[in-house]
Amino acid sequence: DDFPEEERILRQIKIIEGLRKRFYCSGTTLETYRQGWWPEKDCTVQQCHEPVVHTLGAYSPQMFAVSYVNKAIIDGPGG
């Protein structure tokens, strides 16, 4: 990618948000990954790289999986 990091992240967010028009989110790995992040253990010297995007607890959701199901399958034709 030749995009600046902020543009790349915003583009990715827009794509994920755009999927809501035709799909329901049926699951993610975000909570599982978050439960595995312990700043006091994973960054004991408090000099870890600060991620570009992070949650309040400093967890960086830079890699995760999202499962979707087509709304037409759930709602039927004409939904």
Beta strands, then each sheet from edge to edge (+ up, - down):
strand 1: 23-28
strand 2: 66-70
sheet 1: 1+ 2-
end
